[in-house]
Amino acid sequence: MGLFGKKEVNSEYFKLLQDIGKLGKNNMTKVELCEDHIELSNAIQRKPLTLKYSQITDVQYTQNIETVEKSKSVIGRAIIGKALFGDVGAQVGGMSGLGTKSKKELHFLFAISYISSSGEDAVLLFEDTRLYHGAKLYSNLRSKCNIQTITEL
């Protein structure tokens, strides 16, 4: 591998979206690809949980757009209004801060479907909070599990 060669990504951190054993929901969790299995660990659960590639049935990496309602800042708008236009500006600025505004948030989700040790279908669900850093790990995991991408006609 040269100085600027591509390096295979074997681990990445994701935000875990459900509790799994001692790996708590919303904690940053390391997903590491090993020779015949993946390991999941974080700062709380140092001993990794393992999942064999033979148990994995599918891997998905997708994006989700969520609309979030936020209330406007009455105080902030009043301060800006007063600074620009005096007392009347403070009243008008404060009045414009009533209500809510909507904002769109983009989330990258990483899901691993597998057969649990009890034989049931299960899913590990993560959020890629570093915006698309997990895409290479996703591709490598699909390759290690021999999961082919199906293209639509």
PATI-944684 format. One record per atom (N, C-alpha, C, O): residue number from 1; residue in three letters; atom name; x negated, y, z. Coordinates in steps of 0.001 Angstrom, whole numbers, plus 500000, padded with zeros to 6 digits. Each point is the difference from the previous one (the first is absolute). Layout:
N
<NUM,"ALA","CA",<X,Y,Z>> ...
//
This chain:
153
<1,"MET","N",<499159,498830,500000>> <1,"MET","CA",<500841,501170,500000>> <1,"MET","C",<499115,501231,500000>> <1,"MET","O",<499093,500119,500823>> <2,"GLY","N",<501164,500787,498269>> <2,"GLY","CA",<499233,501231,499899>> <2,"GLY","C",<500446,501027,501017>> <2,"GLY","O",<500869,499743,500834>> <3,"LEU","N",<498531,501403,499082>> <3,"LEU","CA",<500291,501073,500933>> <3,"LEU","C",<501467,500424,499958>> <3,"LEU","O",<500587,500298,501040>> <4,"PHE","N",<500003,499732,497779>> <4,"PHE","CA",<501382,500436,499867>> <4,"PHE","C",<500924,498855,499596>> <4,"PHE","O",<501066,500243,499435>> <5,"GLY","N",<498542,498511,500844>> <5,"GLY","CA",<500819,498843,499664>> <5,"GLY","C",<501236,499923,500875>> <5,"GLY","O",<500065,500620,501062>> <6,"LYS","N",<500916,498615,498483>> <6,"LYS","CA",<501234,499855,500760>> <6,"LYS","C",<499786,498977,501108>> <6,"LYS","O",<499451,498922,499769>> <7,"LYS","N",<500985,501427,501427>> <7,"LYS","CA",<499891,499124,501144>> <7,"LYS","C",<501357,499362,500257>> <7,"LYS","O",<501024,500682,499973>> <8,"GLU","N",<498988,498014,500276>> <8,"GLU","CA",<501242,499314,500299>> <8,"GLU","C",<500473,500407,501390>> <8,"GLU","O",<499227,499962,500957>> <9,"VAL","N",<502028,500424,499155>> <9,"VAL","CA",<500564,500416,501276>> <9,"VAL","C",<500500,498758,500729>> <9,"VAL","O",<500868,499285,499501>> <10,"ASN","N",<498576,500464,501684>> <10,"ASN","CA",<500373,498827,500776>> <10,"ASN","C",<500745,500337,501279>> <10,"ASN","O",<500497,499094,500670>> <11,"SER","N",<499598,502179,499692>> <11,"SER","CA",<500772,500377,501178>> <11,"SER","C",<500509,501430,499853>> <11,"SER","O",<499410,500826,499304>> <12,"GLU","N",<501703,499439,501373>> <12,"GLU","CA",<500603,501326,499970>> <12,"GLU","C",<500887,500127,501225>> <12,"GLU","O",<500462,499000,500550>> <13,"TYR","N",<499772,502229,499872>> <13,"TYR","CA",<500870,500269,501144>> <13,"TYR","C",<501358,500469,499510>> <13,"TYR","O",<500100,500829,499096>> <14,"PHE","N",<500946,498626,501519>> <14,"PHE","CA",<501375,500346,499693>> <14,"PHE","C",<500762,500230,501299>> <14,"PHE","O",<499617,499496,501055>> <15,"LYS","N",<501456,501262,498856>> <15,"LYS","CA",<500894,500190,501146>> <15,"LYS","C",<500996,498843,499996>> <15,"LYS","O",<500745,499824,499036>> <16,"LEU","N",<499269,499389,502037>> <16,"LEU","CA",<500894,498853,500117>> <16,"LEU","C",<501412,500497,500309>> <16,"LEU","O",<500184,500814,500905>> <17,"LEU","N",<500812,498704,498348>> <17,"LEU","CA",<501364,500498,500144>> <17,"LEU","C",<500906,499109,500836>> <17,"LEU","O",<501198,500266,500098>> <18,"GLN","N",<498251,498666,500516>> <18,"GLN","CA",<500772,499165,500922>> <18,"GLN","C",<499046,499356,500998>> <18,"GLN","O",<498797,499910,499753>> <19,"ASP","N",<501750,499643,501376>> <19,"ASP","CA",<499179,499305,500991>> <19,"ASP","C",<499697,498585,499517>> <19,"ASP","O",<500892,499285,499545>> <20,"ILE","N",<497840,500320,500560>> <20,"ILE","CA",<499588,498636,499688>> <20,"ILE","C",<499049,499567,501105>> <20,"ILE","O",<498848,500433,500039>> <21,"GLY","N",<501628,498720,500852>> <21,"GLY","CA",<499179,499592,501139>> <21,"GLY","C",<499565,501217,500792>> <21,"GLY","O",<500832,500827,500376>> <22,"LYS","N",<497888,499290,499878>> <22,"LYS","CA",<499480,501147,500744>> <22,"LYS","C",<499655,501177,499084>> <22,"LYS","O",<499557,501048,500469>> <23,"LEU","N",<500646,498775,498243>> <23,"LEU","CA",<499815,501109,499058>> <23,"LEU","C",<501275,500828,500023>> <23,"LEU","O",<501021,499581,499456>> <24,"GLY","N",<498930,501578,501162>> <24,"GLY","CA",<501195,500810,500199>> <24,"GLY","C",<500387,500824,498785>> <24,"GLY","O",<499165,500367,499173>> <25,"LYS","N",<502120,499909,500747>> <25,"LYS","CA",<500561,500842,498948>> <25,"LYS","C",<499353,501385,500039>> <25,"LYS","O",<499727,500538,501073>> <26,"ASN","N",<500035,500024,497761>> <26,"ASN","CA",<499425,501330,499782>> <26,"ASN","C",<498517,500113,500341>> <26,"ASN","O",<499450,501100,499960>> <27,"ASN","N",<499897,497803,500370>> <27,"ASN","CA",<498554,500024,500238>> <27,"ASN","C",<499253,499775,498693>> <27,"ASN","O",<500461,499261,499129>> <28,"MET","N",<498393,501378,500741>> <28,"MET","CA",<499155,499769,498833>> <28,"MET","C",<499406,498596,500119>> <28,"MET","O",<499368,499668,501003>> <29,"THR","N",<500838,499526,497981>> <29,"THR","CA",<499608,498598,500014>> <29,"THR","C",<499047,499724,498846>> <29,"THR","O",<500244,500401,498862>> <30,"LYS","N",<498679,498915,501449>> <30,"LYS","CA",<499022,499637,498980>> <30,"LYS","C",<500440,498695,499343>> <30,"LYS","O",<500243,499003,500681>> <31,"VAL","N",<499857,501013,497997>> <31,"VAL","CA",<500293,498807,499213>> <31,"VAL","C",<498704,499646,499287>> <31,"VAL","O",<499510,500764,499167>> <32,"GLU","N",<499940,498078,501164>> <32,"GLU","CA",<498707,499601,499441>> <32,"GLU","C",<500143,498697,499229>> <32,"GLU","O",<500564,499027,500501>> <33,"LEU","N",<498915,500965,498268>> <33,"LEU","CA",<500023,498798,499168>> <33,"LEU","C",<498761,499167,500300>> <33,"LEU","O",<498875,500482,499870>> <34,"CYS","N",<501333,498279,500526>> <34,"CYS","CA",<498904,499074,500271>> <34,"CYS","C",<500002,498930,498909>> <34,"CYS","O",<500731,500117,499017>> <35,"GLU","N",<498456,498844,501153>> <35,"GLU","CA",<499852,498992,498949>> <35,"GLU","C",<501303,499266,499696>> <35,"GLU","O",<500360,499850,498832>> <36,"ASP","N",<500358,499684,502205>> <36,"ASP","CA",<501222,499233,499769>> <36,"ASP","C",<501216,500525,500777>> <36,"ASP","O",<501034,499334,500054>> <37,"HIS","N",<498842,501860,500547>> <37,"HIS","CA",<501089,500555,500788>> <37,"HIS","C",<499845,501514,500132>> <37,"HIS","O",<498962,500562,499653>> <38,"ILE","N",<502093,500093,500859>> <38,"ILE","CA",<499895,501413,500359>> <38,"ILE","C",<500011,500103,501516>> <38,"ILE","O",<500554,499144,500689>> <39,"GLU","N",<498826,501913,499820>> <39,"GLU","CA",<499972,500258,501432>> <39,"GLU","C",<500617,501367,500264>> <39,"GLU","O",<499714,500972,499300>> <40,"LEU","N",<501139,499088,501722>> <40,"LEU","CA",<500643,501241,500423>> <40,"LEU","C",<499517,500325,501404>> <40,"LEU","O",<500091,499165,500900>> <41,"SER","N",<499393,502050,499291>> <41,"SER","CA",<499520,500400,501323>> <41,"SER","C",<500144,501511,500150>> <41,"SER","O",<500157,500722,499016>> <42,"ASN","N",<499786,499746,502235>> <42,"ASN","CA",<499991,501432,500266>> <42,"ASN","C",<499248,500256,501301>> <42,"ASN","O",<499436,499068,500573>> <43,"ALA","N",<500543,502152,499897>> <43,"ALA","CA",<499234,500355,501191>> <43,"ALA","C",<500520,499298,501245>> <43,"ALA","O",<499225,499729,500917>> <44,"ILE","N",<502071,499971,499139>> <44,"ILE","CA",<500592,499340,501160>> <44,"ILE","C",<499779,498490,499928>> <44,"ILE","O",<499600,499384,500988>> <45,"GLN","N",<500654,500026,497863>> <45,"GLN","CA",<499878,498564,499783>> <45,"GLN","C",<498703,499731,499251>> <45,"GLN","O",<499986,499932,498771>> <46,"ARG","N",<498931,499915,501973>> <46,"ARG","CA",<498692,499797,499366>> <46,"ARG","C",<499873,498617,499371>> <46,"ARG","O",<499364,499853,498957>> <47,"LYS","N",<501242,499117,501674>> <47,"LYS","CA",<499963,498665,499412>> <47,"LYS","C",<501003,499981,498851>> <47,"LYS","O",<501198,500167,500228>> <48,"PRO","N",<498337,499634,498551>> <48,"PRO","CA",<500897,500143,498845>> <48,"PRO","C",<501028,498880,499889>> <48,"PRO","O",<499751,498857,500381>> <49,"LEU","N",<501403,501505,499088>> <49,"LEU","CA",<500997,499023,499594>> <49,"LEU","C",<499643,499582,498581>> <49,"LEU","O",<499565,500835,499207>> <50,"THR","N",<500609,497898,500457>> <50,"THR","CA",<499613,499524,498675>> <50,"THR","C",<501208,499473,499233>> <50,"THR","O",<500977,499530,500582>> <51,"LEU","N",<498926,500564,498113>> <51,"LEU","CA",<501017,499488,499100>> <51,"LEU","C",<499268,499411,498794>> <51,"LEU","O",<499264,500710,499315>> <52,"LYS","N",<500935,497994,500422>> <52,"LYS","CA",<499319,499341,498888>> <52,"LYS","C",<500611,500444,498675>> <52,"LYS","O",<501199,500265,499910>> <53,"TYR","N",<497959,499811,499070>> <53,"TYR","CA",<500473,500392,498678>> <53,"TYR","C",<501069,499030,499493>> <53,"TYR","O",<500905,500402,499269>> <54,"SER","N",<498996,498324,501116>> <54,"SER","CA",<500975,499004,499550>> <54,"SER","C",<501399,500263,500562>> <54,"SER","O",<500982,499511,499440>> <55,"GLN","N",<499131,501248,501650>> <55,"GLN","CA",<501293,500346,500587>> <55,"GLN","C",<500648,501190,499296>> <55,"GLN","O",<501212,500190,500104>> <56,"ILE","N",<498001,500612,499184>> <56,"ILE","CA",<500506,501236,499384>> <56,"ILE","C",<500740,499669,498713>> <56,"ILE","O",<499465,499328,499118>> <57,"THR","N",<501773,501152,500782>> <57,"THR","CA",<500822,499735,498823>> <57,"THR","C",<500074,501181,499036>> <57,"THR","O",<500195,499809,498800>> <58,"ASP","N",<499650,501414,501719>> <58,"ASP","CA",<500038,501180,499127>> <58,"ASP","C",<499349,501181,500719>> <58,"ASP","O",<499935,500047,501228>> <59,"VAL","N",<499591,500897,497976>> <59,"VAL","CA",<499387,501218,500512>> <59,"VAL","C",<500521,501148,499146>> <59,"VAL","O",<499989,499921,498771>> <60,"GLN","N",<500470,501152,501883>> <60,"GLN","CA",<500528,501150,499274>> <60,"GLN","C",<499362,501280,500516>> <60,"GLN","O",<499697,500121,501187>> <61,"TYR","N",<500102,500827,497918>> <61,"TYR","CA",<499507,501334,500348>> <61,"TYR","C",<500864,500971,499219>> <61,"TYR","O",<499961,500011,498769>> <62,"THR","N",<500810,500798,501920>> <62,"THR","CA",<500960,500858,499326>> <62,"THR","C",<500090,501355,500701>> <62,"THR","O",<499448,500188,501083>> <63,"GLN","N",<501243,500734,498293>> <63,"GLN","CA",<500194,501304,500614>> <63,"GLN","C",<501476,500227,500281>> <63,"GLN","O",<500866,499477,499300>> <64,"ASN","N",<499409,501308,501731>> <64,"ASN","CA",<501354,500310,500419>> <64,"ASN","C",<500074,501508,500236>> <64,"ASN","O",<499149,500566,500685>> <65,"ILE","N",<501868,500081,498749>> <65,"ILE","CA",<500202,501430,500224>> <65,"ILE","C",<501145,500151,500988>> <65,"ILE","O",<501103,499504,499770>> <66,"GLU","N",<498625,501186,501331>> <66,"GLU","CA",<500978,500194,501057>> <66,"GLU","C",<500305,501493,500124>> <66,"GLU","O",<499089,500828,499992>> <67,"THR","N",<502196,499508,500124>> <67,"THR","CA",<500406,501381,500218>> <67,"THR","C",<500199,500202,501497>> <67,"THR","O",<500783,499293,500635>> <68,"VAL","N",<498499,501679,499920>> <68,"VAL","CA",<500033,500267,501437>> <68,"VAL","C",<500615,501371,500231>> <68,"VAL","O",<499620,500977,499355>> <69,"GLU","N",<501339,499089,501574>> <69,"GLU","CA",<500625,501272,500372>> <69,"GLU","C",<499224,500596,501169>> <69,"GLU","O",<499761,499319,500998>> <70,"LYS","N",<499843,501953,498886>> <70,"LYS","CA",<499305,500705,501068>> <70,"LYS","C",<500747,501284,500290>> <70,"LYS","O",<500527,500642,499091>> <71,"SER","N",<499519,499736,502191>> <71,"SER","CA",<500630,501275,500333>> <71,"SER","C",<499007,501128,499726>> <71,"SER","O",<498790,499846,500167>> <72,"LYS","N",<501753,501279,499414>> <72,"LYS","CA",<499162,501158,499711>> <72,"LYS","C",<499539,500647,501301>> <72,"LYS","O",<500649,499839,501034>> <73,"SER","N",<498252,500883,498928>> <73,"SER","CA",<499451,500661,501181>> <73,"SER","C",<500586,501401,500146>> <73,"SER","O",<499624,500920,499274>> <74,"VAL","N",<501304,499231,501676>> <74,"VAL","CA",<500627,501297,500244>> <74,"VAL","C",<498968,500985,500541>> <74,"VAL","O",<499930,501142,499545>> <75,"ILE","N",<499276,498419,501420>> <75,"ILE","CA",<499020,500884,500645>> <75,"ILE","C",<498935,500450,499005>> <75,"ILE","O",<499670,501183,499933>> <76,"GLY","N",<499803,497889,499307>> <76,"GLY","CA",<498960,500345,499024>> <76,"GLY","C",<500495,500992,498963>> <76,"GLY","O",<499279,500932,499641>> <77,"ARG","N",<501945,498881,499873>> <77,"ARG","CA",<500547,500917,499000>> <77,"ARG","C",<500286,501374,500601>> <77,"ARG","O",<499843,501018,499325>> <78,"ALA","N",<500581,499016,501950>> <78,"ALA","CA",<500259,501283,500673>> <78,"ALA","C",<498698,500771,500187>> <78,"ALA","O",<499969,501215,499803>> <79,"ILE","N",<498966,498101,500571>> <79,"ILE","CA",<498700,500665,500191>> <79,"ILE","C",<499498,500591,498689>> <79,"ILE","O",<499528,501137,499968>> <80,"ILE","N",<500571,498101,498962>> <80,"ILE","CA",<499550,500495,498695>> <80,"ILE","C",<500872,501170,499546>> <80,"ILE","O",<499496,500996,499482>> <81,"GLY","N",<501828,498873,500718>> <81,"GLY","CA",<500912,501098,499636>> <81,"GLY","C",<499698,501273,500758>> <81,"GLY","O",<500023,501085,499420>> <82,"LYS","N",<499690,498801,501886>> <82,"LYS","CA",<499679,501185,500803>> <82,"LYS","C",<498692,500617,499539>> <82,"LYS","O",<499888,501222,499904>> <83,"ALA","N",<499116,497936,499808>> <83,"ALA","CA",<498702,500519,499572>> <83,"ALA","C",<500116,500758,498683>> <83,"ALA","O",<499310,500998,499796>> <84,"LEU","N",<501552,498538,499315>> <84,"LEU","CA",<500123,500638,498690>> <84,"LEU","C",<500986,501168,499989>> <84,"LEU","O",<499754,501017,499352>> <85,"PHE","N",<501381,498835,501377>> <85,"PHE","CA",<501068,500992,499868>> <85,"PHE","C",<500506,500563,501329>> <85,"PHE","O",<501010,500705,499996>> <86,"GLY","N",<498353,499026,501120>> <86,"GLY","CA",<500423,500553,501292>> <86,"GLY","C",<501124,499193,500629>> <86,"GLY","O",<500158,498812,499721>> <87,"ASP","N",<500628,501853,501139>> <87,"ASP","CA",<501046,499312,500761>> <87,"ASP","C",<501088,499405,499102>> <87,"ASP","O",<500467,498886,500239>> <88,"VAL","N",<499926,501849,498747>> <88,"VAL","CA",<501018,499489,499079>> <88,"VAL","C",<499468,498770,499272>> <88,"VAL","O",<500735,499036,499784>> <89,"GLY","N",<498009,500996,499845>> <89,"GLY","CA",<499373,498856,499340>> <89,"GLY","C",<499951,498785,500904>> <89,"GLY","O",<500117,498870,499527>> <90,"ALA","N",<499712,501349,501776>> <90,"ALA","CA",<499985,498895,500957>> <90,"ALA","C",<501367,499321,500042>> <90,"ALA","O",<500086,498773,500048>> <91,"GLN","N",<500984,502030,499934>> <91,"GLN","CA",<501350,499432,500038>> <91,"GLN","C",<500312,499240,498714>> <91,"GLN","O",<500535,498893,500037>> <92,"VAL","N",<499129,501705,498842>> <92,"VAL","CA",<500253,499352,498710>> <92,"VAL","C",<499146,498732,499869>> <92,"VAL","O",<500483,498966,499540>> <93,"GLY","N",<498255,501122,500865>> <93,"GLY","CA",<499116,498833,499933>> <93,"GLY","C",<500483,498871,500891>> <93,"GLY","O",<499970,498835,499605>> <94,"GLY","N",<500478,501509,501600>> <94,"GLY","CA",<500539,498991,500908>> <94,"GLY","C",<501246,499343,499448>> <94,"GLY","O",<500172,498789,500131>> <95,"MET","N",<500710,502001,499247>> <95,"MET","CA",<501232,499457,499414>> <95,"MET","C",<499688,499063,498840>> <95,"MET","O",<500708,499014,499795>> <96,"SER","N",<498241,501281,499446>> <96,"SER","CA",<499658,499137,498864>> <96,"SER","C",<499401,498674,500457>> <96,"SER","O",<499864,499069,499206>> <97,"GLY","N",<499777,500847,502080>> <97,"GLY","CA",<499435,498768,500529>> <97,"GLY","C",<501032,499017,500505>> <97,"GLY","O",<499637,498934,500498>> <98,"LEU","N",<501647,501393,499388>> <98,"LEU","CA",<501050,499082,500429>> <98,"LEU","C",<500206,498926,498946>> <98,"LEU","O",<499864,500256,498804>> <99,"GLY","N",<500463,498549,501645>> <99,"GLY","CA",<500274,498909,499072>> <99,"GLY","C",<498818,499059,499849>> <99,"GLY","O",<499071,499997,500807>> <100,"THR","N",<500990,499203,498130>> <100,"THR","CA",<498945,499007,499752>> <100,"THR","C",<499487,500125,498572>> <100,"THR","O",<500636,500603,499136>> <101,"LYS","N",<498217,498818,500651>> <101,"LYS","CA",<499454,499922,498648>> <101,"LYS","C",<499578,498560,499763>> <101,"LYS","O",<499630,499300,500943>> <102,"SER","N",<500421,500257,497829>> <102,"SER","CA",<499616,498622,499700>> <102,"SER","C",<498631,499993,499334>> <102,"SER","O",<499629,500909,499257>> <103,"LYS","N",<499644,498030,501042>> <103,"LYS","CA",<498653,499839,499479>> <103,"LYS","C",<499843,498552,499561>> <103,"LYS","O",<500472,499092,500683>> <104,"LYS","N",<498875,500684,498194>> <104,"LYS","CA",<499763,498637,499521>> <104,"LYS","C",<498626,499537,500451>> <104,"LYS","O",<499013,500725,499873>> <105,"GLU","N",<500935,498049,500659>> <105,"GLU","CA",<498744,499408,500435>> <105,"GLU","C",<499753,498728,499197>> <105,"GLU","O",<500909,499192,499808>> <106,"LEU","N",<497866,500637,499727>> <106,"LEU","CA",<499597,498836,499227>> <106,"LEU","C",<499266,499029,500915>> <106,"LEU","O",<499040,500377,500673>> <107,"HIS","N",<501415,498366,499350>> <107,"HIS","CA",<499378,498965,500816>> <107,"HIS","C",<499556,498851,499092>> <107,"HIS","O",<500748,499573,499121>> <108,"PHE","N",<498033,499932,501096>> <108,"PHE","CA",<499510,498822,499297>> <108,"PHE","C",<500139,498814,500933>> <108,"PHE","O",<499443,500006,501097>> <109,"LEU","N",<501300,498968,498479>> <109,"LEU","CA",<500274,498838,500833>> <109,"LEU","C",<499275,498775,499455>> <109,"LEU","O",<499905,499799,498789>> <110,"PHE","N",<499586,499390,502134>> <110,"PHE","CA",<499254,498782,499682>> <110,"PHE","C",<500685,498860,500746>> <110,"PHE","O",<500086,500028,501228>> <111,"ALA","N",<500402,498966,498039>> <111,"ALA","CA",<500735,498889,500607>> <111,"ALA","C",<499362,498674,499616>> <111,"ALA","O",<499615,499782,498851>> <112,"ILE","N",<500282,499340,502139>> <112,"ILE","CA",<499470,498651,499780>> <112,"ILE","C",<501089,499015,500432>> <112,"ILE","O",<500333,499918,501183>> <113,"SER","N",<500219,499336,497858>> <113,"SER","CA",<500996,498965,500304>> <113,"SER","C",<499252,498689,500210>> <113,"SER","O",<499060,499681,499273>> <114,"TYR","N",<501376,499566,501734>> <114,"TYR","CA",<499302,498751,500308>> <114,"TYR","C",<500948,499004,500658>> <114,"TYR","O",<501108,500348,500407>> <115,"ILE","N",<498433,498409,499687>> <115,"ILE","CA",<500716,498956,500710>> <115,"ILE","C",<499368,499893,501384>> <115,"ILE","O",<498805,499725,500115>> <116,"SER","N",<501991,500490,500939>> <116,"SER","CA",<499469,499958,501367>> <116,"SER","C",<499661,498559,500396>> <116,"SER","O",<500341,499054,499290>> <117,"SER","N",<498989,500797,501845>> <117,"SER","CA",<499619,498665,500467>> <117,"SER","C",<501228,499152,500326>> <117,"SER","O",<499909,498773,500019>> <118,"SER","N",<501244,501863,500240>> <118,"SER","CA",<501235,499258,500256>> <118,"SER","C",<500755,499676,498704>> <118,"SER","O",<501068,499389,500045>> <119,"GLY","N",<498382,501019,498799>> <119,"GLY","CA",<500597,499687,498708>> <119,"GLY","C",<501001,501015,499499>> <119,"GLY","O",<500659,499756,498990>> <120,"GLU","N",<499480,501378,501681>> <120,"GLU","CA",<500961,501018,499595>> <120,"GLU","C",<499323,501071,499148>> <120,"GLU","O",<498799,500240,500130>> <121,"ASP","N",<501980,500403,498996>> <121,"ASP","CA",<499505,501127,499219>> <121,"ASP","C",<499822,501199,500926>> <121,"ASP","O",<500859,500268,500840>> <122,"ALA","N",<498032,500454,499013>> <122,"ALA","CA",<499724,501175,500820>> <122,"ALA","C",<499272,501039,499152>> <122,"ALA","O",<499474,499693,498930>> <123,"VAL","N",<500509,501544,501570>> <123,"VAL","CA",<499363,501098,499265>> <123,"VAL","C",<499185,500850,500970>> <123,"VAL","O",<500461,500326,501094>> <124,"LEU","N",<498335,500024,498497>> <124,"LEU","CA",<499187,500999,500689>> <124,"LEU","C",<500174,501290,499229>> <124,"LEU","O",<499785,500025,498788>> <125,"LEU","N",<500601,501052,501887>> <125,"LEU","CA",<500254,501265,499314>> <125,"LEU","C",<499102,501089,500567>> <125,"LEU","O",<499958,500233,501207>> <126,"PHE","N",<499322,500428,497886>> <126,"PHE","CA",<499049,501044,500363>> <126,"PHE","C",<500288,501259,499192>> <126,"PHE","O",<500643,499949,498952>> <127,"GLU","N",<498866,501189,501558>> <127,"GLU","CA",<500004,501247,499239>> <127,"GLU","C",<498556,500418,499775>> <127,"GLU","O",<499194,500016,500931>> <128,"ASP","N",<500490,500321,497832>> <128,"ASP","CA",<498663,500491,499661>> <128,"ASP","C",<500002,501504,500226>> <128,"ASP","O",<500410,500764,499126>> <129,"THR","N",<499135,499657,502040>> <129,"THR","CA",<500049,501417,500371>> <129,"THR","C",<498910,500818,499321>> <129,"THR","O",<500020,501229,500062>> <130,"ARG","N",<499024,498098,499288>> <130,"ARG","CA",<498916,500729,499340>> <130,"ARG","C",<500269,500160,498504>> <130,"ARG","O",<499079,500227,499216>> <131,"LEU","N",<502162,499654,500408>> <131,"LEU","CA",<500470,500233,498637>> <131,"LEU","C",<499195,499279,498934>> <131,"LEU","O",<499054,500540,499427>> <132,"TYR","N",<501348,498238,500330>> <132,"TYR","CA",<499527,499174,498899>> <132,"TYR","C",<498624,499385,500225>> <132,"TYR","O",<499410,499480,499052>> <133,"HIS","N",<500059,500559,502167>> <133,"HIS","CA",<498734,499316,500261>> <133,"HIS","C",<500167,498480,500011>> <133,"HIS","O",<499043,499273,499733>> <134,"GLY","N",<502153,500242,500571>> <134,"GLY","CA",<500239,498563,500105>> <134,"GLY","C",<500235,499297,498685>> <134,"GLY","O",<500129,498776,499984>> <135,"ALA","N",<499931,501943,498916>> <135,"ALA","CA",<500296,499384,498706>> <135,"ALA","C",<498934,498990,499583>> <135,"ALA","O",<500330,498964,499423>> <136,"LYS","N",<498416,501314,500856>> <136,"LYS","CA",<498927,499060,499628>> <136,"LYS","C",<500058,498741,500865>> <136,"LYS","O",<499797,498893,499502>> <137,"LEU","N",<500479,501277,501794>> <137,"LEU","CA",<500135,498840,500875>> <137,"LEU","C",<501181,499146,499542>> <137,"LEU","O",<499916,498772,499986>> <138,"TYR","N",<501176,501879,499644>> <138,"TYR","CA",<501183,499309,499479>> <138,"TYR","C",<499628,499145,498783>> <138,"TYR","O",<500386,498834,499920>> <139,"SER","N",<498874,501739,499142>> <139,"SER","CA",<499595,499257,498799>> <139,"SER","C",<499106,498820,500355>> <139,"SER","O",<500173,498907,499460>> <140,"ASN","N",<498877,501304,501440>> <140,"ASN","CA",<499104,498918,500409>> <140,"ASN","C",<500766,498887,500713>> <140,"ASN","O",<499707,498822,499795>> <141,"LEU","N",<501265,501537,501035>> <141,"LEU","CA",<500787,498993,500710>> <141,"LEU","C",<500849,499196,499027>> <141,"LEU","O",<500100,498782,500141>> <142,"ARG","N",<500511,501868,498880>> <142,"ARG","CA",<500775,499276,498983>> <142,"ARG","C",<499115,499010,499261>> <142,"ARG","O",<500418,498879,499710>> <143,"SER","N",<498365,501535,499988>> <143,"SER","CA",<499065,499128,499304>> <143,"SER","C",<499620,498792,500863>> <143,"SER","O",<499991,498870,499511>> <144,"LYS","N",<499695,501361,501767>> <144,"LYS","CA",<499599,498907,500894>> <144,"LYS","C",<501138,499020,500250>> <144,"LYS","O",<499753,498818,500241>> <145,"CYS","N",<501483,501653,499706>> <145,"CYS","CA",<501157,499141,500225>> <145,"CYS","C",<500531,499390,498693>> <145,"CYS","O",<500971,499244,500023>> <146,"ASN","N",<498404,501075,498854>> <146,"ASN","CA",<500410,499529,498666>> <146,"ASN","C",<501438,500392,499693>> <146,"ASN","O",<500763,499198,499462>> <147,"ILE","N",<499605,502024,500875>> <147,"ILE","CA",<501339,500512,499696>> <147,"ILE","C",<499903,500802,498708>> <147,"ILE","O",<499264,500983,499912>> <148,"GLN","N",<501491,498579,499097>> <148,"GLN","CA",<499981,500655,498698>> <148,"GLN","C",<501034,501119,499964>> <148,"GLN","O",<501081,499871,500575>> <149,"THR","N",<498592,501215,498757>> <149,"THR","CA",<500936,501104,499825>> <149,"THR","C",<500931,499659,498847>> <149,"THR","O",<499558,499640,498909>> <150,"ILE","N",<501735,500481,501351>> <150,"ILE","CA",<500998,499732,498969>> <150,"ILE","C",<500348,501323,499336>> <150,"ILE","O",<500397,500954,500668>> <151,"THR","N",<499454,499097,498029>> <151,"THR","CA",<500340,501216,499274>> <151,"THR","C",<501386,499845,499387>> <151,"THR","O",<500358,498932,499502>> <152,"GLU","N",<500409,502140,500542>> <152,"GLU","CA",<501352,499971,499426>> <152,"GLU","C",<499925,500251,498508>> <152,"GLU","O",<499142,500742,499522>> <153,"LEU","N",<501768,498629,499747>> <153,"LEU","CA",<500061,500176,498546>> <153,"LEU","C",<500868,501160,499635>> <153,"LEU","O",<500169,500297,498818>> 
//
